[in-house]
Amino acid sequence: MIIYLSAPLFTLAERAWNSSLANTLRRRGMKVLLPHEMSSAHDHGIHVFQKNVKAFQECDMVVAVLDQVDTDSGTSREVGYAYGIGKPILGIRTDFRGKADQFRANIMNHHACTTYIEFMEEDMRMPVGKIVQELERMEEMRLRKESMQAFRPI
């Protein structure tokens, strides 16, 4: 299974979380495409864009980290792109700050996701097990070519 990990990547903390999640998924036998590993600070914008588009074509599904009060613009764009080309999307949110309505993430991102997991403050110690479990469930359906419409947000 090839996963594209879409997430904010502009702080050391964000990169550390992304790398930790990617490495855990890799230890479980998944190939993870992580944008900040595919490009360098010296790459021109068009090269970064081309590498990311190629990665989307290669991946089987997307894991999107929908944290922050207003989800990262790059992550939002990637969620929209993945949805547009029919890639299954696992949306995850580890940011326990609430929003005024029932959706803690932007509603466009929330509804583009095939399935969605929120981790509240009490869940923060072990979210990776739930992420792996959901990815394995999505992969089984993808391989059986079942409709992703059968998914319901968790």
SULDAPE-V499474 format. One record per pair of residues at least 6 apart in sequence whose ideal C-beta (glycine too) atoms are under 6 Angstrom apart, sorted by the first residue. I is the first residue (numbers start at 0). GAP is how many residues later the second one is. D is the distance in whole Angstrom. If there is no record, write none. Layout:
i:I gap:GAP d:D
i:I gap:GAP d:D
//
This chain:
i:0 gap:29 d:5
i:0 gap:59 d:5
i:0 gap:138 d:5
i:1 gap:29 d:5
i:1 gap:56 d:6
i:1 gap:57 d:5
i:1 gap:58 d:5
i:2 gap:27 d:5
i:2 gap:29 d:5
i:2 gap:60 d:6
i:3 gap:29 d:5
i:3 gap:51 d:5
i:3 gap:52 d:6
i:3 gap:55 d:4
i:3 gap:58 d:5
i:4 gap:17 d:6
i:4 gap:27 d:6
i:4 gap:29 d:5
i:4 gap:58 d:5
i:5 gap:56 d:6
i:5 gap:58 d:4
i:5 gap:69 d:5
i:5 gap:72 d:4
i:6 gap:11 d:5
i:6 gap:58 d:4
i:6 gap:68 d:6
i:7 gap:6 d:5
i:7 gap:64 d:4
i:8 gap:6 d:6
i:8 gap:27 d:5
i:14 gap:21 d:6
i:21 gap:10 d:4
i:21 gap:12 d:5
i:23 gap:104 d:5
i:24 gap:7 d:5
i:25 gap:6 d:6
i:27 gap:104 d:6
i:32 gap:22 d:4
i:32 gap:26 d:6
i:37 gap:13 d:5
i:38 gap:9 d:5
i:38 gap:12 d:6
i:60 gap:26 d:6
i:60 gap:27 d:4
i:60 gap:77 d:6
i:61 gap:20 d:4
i:61 gap:25 d:5
i:61 gap:27 d:5
i:62 gap:27 d:5
i:63 gap:11 d:6
i:63 gap:15 d:5
i:63 gap:25 d:6
i:63 gap:27 d:5
i:64 gap:27 d:6
i:65 gap:25 d:5
i:65 gap:27 d:5
i:65 gap:39 d:4
i:65 gap:43 d:5
i:66 gap:27 d:6
i:66 gap:28 d:4
i:70 gap:34 d:6
i:70 gap:35 d:5
i:70 gap:38 d:5
i:75 gap:33 d:6
i:78 gap:30 d:5
i:78 gap:33 d:5
i:81 gap:7 d:5
i:82 gap:29 d:4
i:87 gap:26 d:4
i:87 gap:50 d:5
i:87 gap:60 d:5
i:88 gap:24 d:5
i:88 gap:25 d:5
i:89 gap:25 d:6
i:89 gap:44 d:6
i:90 gap:22 d:3
i:90 gap:25 d:4
i:91 gap:25 d:5
i:92 gap:11 d:6
i:92 gap:12 d:6
i:92 gap:25 d:5
i:93 gap:25 d:5
i:95 gap:24 d:5
i:95 gap:25 d:5
i:97 gap:6 d:6
i:102 gap:7 d:5
i:113 gap:34 d:5
i:113 gap:37 d:5
i:114 gap:36 d:4
i:114 gap:38 d:6
i:115 gap:37 d:4
i:116 gap:13 d:6
i:116 gap:37 d:5
i:118 gap:8 d:5
//
